[in-house]
């Protein structure tokens, strides 16, 4: 006998684990495409033999377009008043997920013997096409959290499960990829990267379809347009974002996370190639470092209810700062002992990152509500896409800046997985500095800028509910 669906007072299916699993699947789908981004630097500098400074320059250029692209699409979504059979956000996500089937693979066309100009065209065009589809899927996906439920605990649950989806979407490639795309000499195999990217695109599409079929939209405060109301103003919406302290604080924290984490990816890969001299071990080490996130996620909802989202995320950033300092000062030698110290430091760092990441998307959901509270309009698309704009800048600036620093420290792409010991040692300290800087930025954004503590959040939600009841 089929179980009867429980409805809430507005006739919607009651919030439950189905919503959380569906939202997690969406981030899994995003990360099936996004996870290979950390491999781009090695693919293009070591396999395709592109000059590292040229690659860093091109990466910044395409990332600037990537960042500009997000608010443009966000404003299009906010201004779109057409009636969709299911939901406009879901419709955009469906279209974007189709393109992502092959979009990620376009960046990894393995033509190492191509002329220099052809390589530039392949990289730029492939990245722009991949990013266009990724943005079309990802921007409305992020905005969707604030529409699934208005309850703080539900949003915390969605954010936590999104972190689970992100975790799984990163963990599978993280653990498996080193065994698939590196040879016994720790060198990258470009042809395999291309095939893996195609397969991951198919997995991502399947995950998005699961999310779309199992997501219930319960908050229906759309932007209302009438004769007295002014037309949607993108410039004003951007101004609202910059005056939205929760959105700015959450964005600074996210930028810190990406400048450190994404920026450190290439240096970490070289660290394991040439310092620990076992790049295939990297996946296993990274898997262990993710365990604290897995362990904390089931506790996130209770911790939020007791202490508040801002409060626990600040504590998480302090854990990460401590771990970053430990990586700098402890004797991490290129042997088993040094590797164990590195793993312990990363476990502590990941614990802090896990505490923050489980509520990071809920922080942005509250920031969208804050914009409505202060300015009278929700502007989900623009608020989230501007947040994504600065995240994307960090995702480009971090790896590009790190690669330039690596070259300054002696990294030679022609040496592939066999950098000199002096260079490898410098990578060990560069990685530590990147993680410490990442944690410091998270603390600044969450502790000093973000201003929605538990007490103020409750006041905001109460006043918003009163307004919505009066206007209903």
C-alpha positions in Angstrom: 0.0 0.0 0.0 1.4 3.4 -1.0 2.2 5.7 1.9 0.0 8.8 2.0 1.8 12.1 1.4 1.7 14.4 4.4 0.7 18.0 3.5 1.3 21.2 5.4 -1.2 24.0 6.0 -0.6 25.5 2.6 -1.1 22.2 0.7 2.6 21.5 0.1 4.3 18.2 0.8 5.8 18.5 4.3 9.5 19.1 4.4 11.4 15.9 5.0 14.5 13.8 4.1 13.3 13.6 0.5 13.9 17.4 0.1 17.3 17.2 1.7 18.4 14.2 -0.5 17.1 16.0 -3.6 19.0 19.2 -2.8 22.1 17.2 -2.0 21.8 15.5 -5.4 21.9 19.0 -7.1 25.3 19.8 -5.6 26.5 16.4 -6.5 25.6 17.1 -10.1 27.3 20.5 -9.9 30.5 18.9 -8.5 30.6 16.1 -11.1 31.4 18.9 -13.5 33.3 21.2 -11.1 35.6 18.5 -9.4 37.9 18.3 -12.5 38.6 22.0 -12.3 41.4 21.3 -9.9 43.1 19.1 -12.5 43.1 21.9 -15.2 46.5 23.4 -14.2 48.4 20.2 -14.3 46.6 19.1 -17.5 47.4 22.4 -19.3 50.9 23.0 -17.9 52.3 19.4 -17.7 50.4 17.5 -20.4 49.5 20.2 -22.9 52.9 21.9 -22.1 51.4 25.4 -22.0 53.6 28.0 -20.3 52.5 28.4 -16.7 52.3 32.2 -16.8 50.3 32.1 -20.1 47.9 29.6 -18.5 47.5 31.8 -15.3 46.8 34.8 -17.5 44.2 33.0 -19.6 42.6 31.5 -16.4 42.1 35.0 -14.9 40.6 36.3 -18.2 38.1 33.4 -18.5 37.4 33.6 -14.8 36.5 37.3 -15.0 34.0 36.5 -17.7 32.8 33.6 -15.5 32.3 36.0 -12.7 30.5 38.6 -14.9 28.3 35.9 -16.4 26.8 35.0 -13.0 25.0 38.3 -12.1 23.9 38.6 -15.8 22.1 35.3 -15.6 20.9 36.0 -12.1 19.3 39.3 -13.3 17.7 37.4 -16.3 16.2 34.9 -13.9 14.9 37.5 -11.5 13.3 39.5 -14.4 11.8 36.4 -16.0 8.1 36.5 -15.3 7.0 33.8 -17.6 4.9 30.9 -16.2 6.6 27.6 -16.1 4.9 24.2 -15.7 7.0 23.4 -12.7 9.2 26.3 -11.5 11.4 28.8 -13.4 14.5 27.9 -11.4 14.0 24.2 -12.1 13.5 24.9 -15.8 16.8 26.8 -16.0 18.6 24.0 -14.0 17.2 21.4 -16.5 18.5 23.2 -19.5 21.9 23.8 -17.9 22.3 20.2 -16.9 21.9 19.1 -20.5 24.8 21.2 -21.6 27.0 19.9 -18.7 26.9 16.4 -20.1 29.7 17.4 -22.5 30.6 20.9 -21.2 33.2 19.8 -18.7 35.0 17.6 -21.3 35.5 20.5 -23.7 38.2 22.0 -21.4 40.2 18.7 -21.6 40.5 18.0 -25.4 43.9 16.1 -25.4 45.8 17.6 -28.3 49.2 18.2 -26.8 50.8 18.6 -30.2 48.5 21.5 -31.2 50.0 24.9 -32.2 50.2 27.5 -29.4 47.3 29.5 -30.9 45.1 26.4 -31.2 45.7 25.5 -27.5 44.7 29.0 -26.5 41.5 28.8 -28.5 40.7 25.3 -27.2 41.1 26.4 -23.6 39.2 29.7 -23.8 36.3 28.4 -25.9 36.0 25.2 -24.0 36.0 27.0 -20.7 33.5 29.6 -21.8 31.0 27.0 -23.1 31.4 24.8 -20.0 31.0 27.8 -17.7 27.9 29.0 -19.5 26.1 25.8 -18.9 27.4 25.5 -15.3 26.2 29.0 -14.5 22.7 28.3 -16.0 22.4 25.3 -13.7 24.2 26.5 -10.6 22.9 30.1 -10.1 19.2 29.0 -9.9 20.2 25.9 -7.9 21.7 28.1 -5.2 18.8 30.5 -5.1 16.4 27.5 -4.8 17.3 26.9 -1.1 15.4 30.0 0.1 12.3 28.8 -1.7 12.2 25.2 -0.5 11.4 26.3 3.1 11.5 29.5 5.2 12.1 27.6 8.5 15.7 28.2 9.8 16.1 24.5 10.9 14.9 23.3 7.4 17.4 25.6 5.7 20.2 24.4 8.0 19.3 20.9 7.0 19.3 21.8 3.3 22.6 23.5 3.7 24.1 20.6 5.6 22.8 18.1 3.0 24.1 20.3 0.2 27.5 19.9 1.8 27.0 16.2 1.8 26.2 16.3 -1.9 29.2 18.5 -2.5 31.3 16.2 -0.3 30.3 13.1 -2.3 30.7 14.9 -5.6 34.2 15.9 -4.6 35.2 12.7 -2.8 34.5 10.2 -5.6 36.7 12.0 -8.1 39.2 13.0 -5.4 39.8 9.4 -4.4 39.5 7.7 -7.8 41.0 10.2 -10.2 44.6 9.9 -9.0 44.5 6.2 -9.8 43.0 6.8 -13.3 44.8 9.9 -14.6 48.3 9.5 -13.3 50.9 7.0 -14.5 53.5 5.1 -12.3 55.9 8.1 -12.7 53.4 10.5 -11.2 52.7 12.1 -14.6 49.2 13.1 -15.8 47.6 11.1 -18.7 45.6 13.7 -20.6 43.6 11.3 -22.8 42.1 9.7 -19.7 41.1 13.0 -18.2 38.9 13.7 -21.3 37.1 10.4 -21.1 36.6 10.7 -17.3 35.1 14.2 -17.8 32.6 12.9 -20.3 31.5 10.1 -17.9 31.2 12.6 -15.0 29.0 14.8 -17.2 26.5 11.9 -17.6 26.5 11.2 -13.8 25.9 14.9 -13.1 22.9 15.0 -15.5 21.3 12.0 -13.7 21.8 13.7 -10.3 20.1 16.9 -11.5 17.1 15.0 -12.9 16.7 13.3 -9.5 16.8 16.7 -7.8 14.2 18.3 -10.2 11.8 15.4 -9.7 11.9 15.5 -5.9 12.0 19.2 -5.0 9.0 21.0 -3.6 8.8 24.8 -3.7 7.0 26.1 -0.6 7.9 29.8 -0.5 6.1 31.7 -3.2 7.1 35.3 -2.5 8.0 36.1 -6.2 8.8 39.6 -7.4 5.4 41.1 -8.1 5.1 43.5 -10.9 2.2 45.9 -11.2 1.5 49.4 -12.6 2.7 51.1 -9.5 5.9 49.1 -9.1 9.1 50.1 -10.8 10.7 47.7 -13.3 13.5 45.4 -12.0 16.7 47.4 -11.6 19.9 45.4 -11.8 22.1 48.3 -10.7 19.9 49.0 -7.7 19.9 45.2 -6.9 23.7 45.2 -6.9 23.7 48.2 -4.6 21.4 46.4 -2.3 23.8 43.5 -2.3 26.8 45.6 -1.3 24.8 47.1 1.6 23.7 43.6 2.7 26.2 42.7 5.5 25.2 39.1 5.8 25.6 38.6 2.0 29.0 40.4 2.0 30.2 38.5 5.0 29.2 35.2 3.7 30.8 36.1 0.3 34.1 37.1 1.9 34.2 33.8 3.8 33.5 31.9 0.7 36.2 33.8 -1.3 38.6 32.9 1.5 37.7 29.3 1.2 38.2 29.2 -2.5 41.3 31.3 -2.6 42.9 28.9 -0.2 41.3 25.6 -1.2 41.2 26.0 -5.0 44.4 28.0 -5.0 46.2 25.2 -3.1 45.0 22.4 -5.3 47.9 22.6 -7.9 50.5 23.1 -5.2 49.2 20.1 -3.2 49.3 17.9 -6.4 52.9 19.0 -7.0 53.6 18.4 -3.2 52.5 14.8 -3.6 54.2 14.4 -7.0 57.6 15.6 -5.9 57.8 15.9 -2.1 56.0 12.8 -0.9 56.6 11.3 -4.3 53.3 9.4 -4.5 50.5 11.4 -6.2 48.1 8.4 -6.1 48.3 8.6 -2.3 46.8 12.1 -2.5 43.2 10.8 -3.0 43.4 8.6 0.0 44.8 11.4 2.2 42.1 13.8 1.0 39.4 11.2 1.7 40.6 10.9 5.3 40.7 14.7 5.6 37.0 14.8 4.7 35.9 12.5 7.5 35.3 15.4 10.0 32.9 16.9 7.6 31.0 13.6 7.3 30.9 13.2 11.1 29.7 16.8 11.8 27.0 16.9 9.1 24.4 14.9 11.1 24.9 17.2 14.0 24.5 20.5 12.1 20.8 20.9 12.5 20.9 20.4 16.3 24.0 22.7 16.6 22.3 25.4 14.7 19.2 25.2 16.8 21.2 25.5 20.0 23.9 27.9 19.1 23.1 29.6 15.8 24.6 29.4 12.3 26.9 32.4 12.6 28.1 31.3 16.0 29.2 27.7 15.0 30.7 28.9 11.7 33.0 31.3 13.5 34.2 28.5 15.8 34.9 26.4 12.7 37.1 29.1 11.2 39.1 29.2 14.4 39.8 25.5 14.1 41.0 26.0 10.6 43.3 28.9 11.6 44.9 26.7 14.3 45.5 23.9 11.7 47.0 26.4 9.2 49.5 27.6 11.8 50.3 24.0 12.7 51.1 23.2 9.0 53.5 26.1 9.0 55.5 25.4 12.2 55.4 21.6 12.6 58.2 19.4 11.0 56.4 18.0 8.0 59.2 15.9 6.5 59.0 13.9 3.2 58.6 10.6 5.0 55.9 8.6 6.8 56.2 10.7 10.0 55.8 14.0 8.1 52.9 12.6 6.1 51.1 11.6 9.3 51.6 15.1 10.8 50.2 16.5 7.5 47.1 14.3 7.7 46.4 15.2 11.4 46.6 18.9 10.5 44.3 18.4 7.6 41.8 16.6 9.8 41.7 19.6 12.1 41.5 22.0 9.2 38.7 20.0 7.6 36.8 19.9 10.9 36.7 23.7 10.9 35.8 23.8 7.2 33.1 21.2 7.8 31.5 23.2 10.5 31.4 26.2 8.2 30.5 24.4 5.0 27.4 22.7 6.5 25.8 26.1 7.1 27.4 28.2 4.4 24.4 27.9 2.0 21.9 28.5 4.8 23.8 31.7 5.6 23.1 32.9 2.0 19.5 31.9 2.3 19.2 34.1 5.3 21.0 36.9 3.5 18.4 36.8 0.8 15.7 37.2 3.4 17.8 40.0 5.0 17.6 41.9 1.6 13.8 41.5 1.7 13.7 42.7 5.3 15.8 45.8 4.7 14.8 46.7 1.1 11.4 45.1 0.6 12.4 42.9 -2.3 13.9 39.4 -2.3 16.1 39.4 -5.5 17.1 35.8 -5.1 18.8 35.6 -8.4 20.9 38.7 -8.2 21.8 38.2 -4.5 23.0 34.6 -5.1 24.6 35.3 -8.4 26.7 38.3 -7.0 27.7 36.0 -4.2 28.7 33.5 -7.0 30.4 36.3 -8.9 32.9 36.9 -6.1 33.3 33.2 -5.5 34.2 32.7 -9.1 36.7 35.5 -9.0 38.3 33.7 -6.0 38.3 30.4 -7.9 40.2 32.1 -10.8 42.5 34.4 -8.8 43.4 31.7 -6.3 44.8 29.1 -8.8 46.3 31.7 -11.1 48.0 33.6 -8.3 49.3 30.4 -6.8 50.7 29.2 -10.2 52.5 32.5 -10.6 54.0 32.1 -7.1 54.9 28.5 -7.9 56.8 29.6 -11.0 58.6 32.3 -8.9 59.5 29.5 -6.4 61.1 27.4 -9.2 58.2 25.3 -10.6 59.0 24.1 -14.1 56.1 22.6 -16.1 58.4 20.6 -18.4 59.7 18.6 -15.4 56.1 17.3 -14.8 56.0 15.1 -11.7 59.7 15.3 -11.1 60.4 18.8 -9.6 63.6 19.3 -7.7 63.6 18.8 -4.0 64.1 22.5 -3.3 61.0 23.3 -5.3 59.0 20.5 -3.6 60.0 21.9 -0.2 58.8 25.3 -1.2 55.5 23.8 -2.2 55.2 22.3 1.3 55.3 25.8 2.8 53.2 27.4 0.0 50.4 24.9 0.8 50.5 25.8 4.5 50.3 29.5 3.8 47.4 29.1 1.4 45.4 27.1 4.0 46.2 29.7 6.8 45.1 32.6 4.5 42.0 30.8 3.6 41.0 30.3 7.3 41.8 33.9 8.2 39.5 35.3 5.5 36.7 33.0 6.6 37.1 34.4 10.2 37.0 38.0 8.9 33.8 37.4 6.8 32.0 35.3 9.4 33.2 36.9 12.7 33.6 40.6 11.8 31.2 41.3 8.8 28.3 38.8 8.9 25.8 40.3 11.5 22.9 37.8 11.6 23.5 36.1 15.0 20.9 33.8 16.4 18.9 36.6 18.2 18.8 39.0 15.3 17.9 36.2 12.9 14.9 35.3 15.0 13.7 38.9 15.0 14.1 39.2 11.2 12.1 36.0 10.6 9.4 37.1 12.9 9.0 40.5 11.2 9.1 39.0 7.7 6.4 36.5 8.7 4.2 39.4 9.9 4.6 41.3 6.6 3.8 38.3 4.5 0.7 37.5 6.6 -0.5 41.1 6.2 0.1 41.2 2.4 -1.5 37.7 1.8 
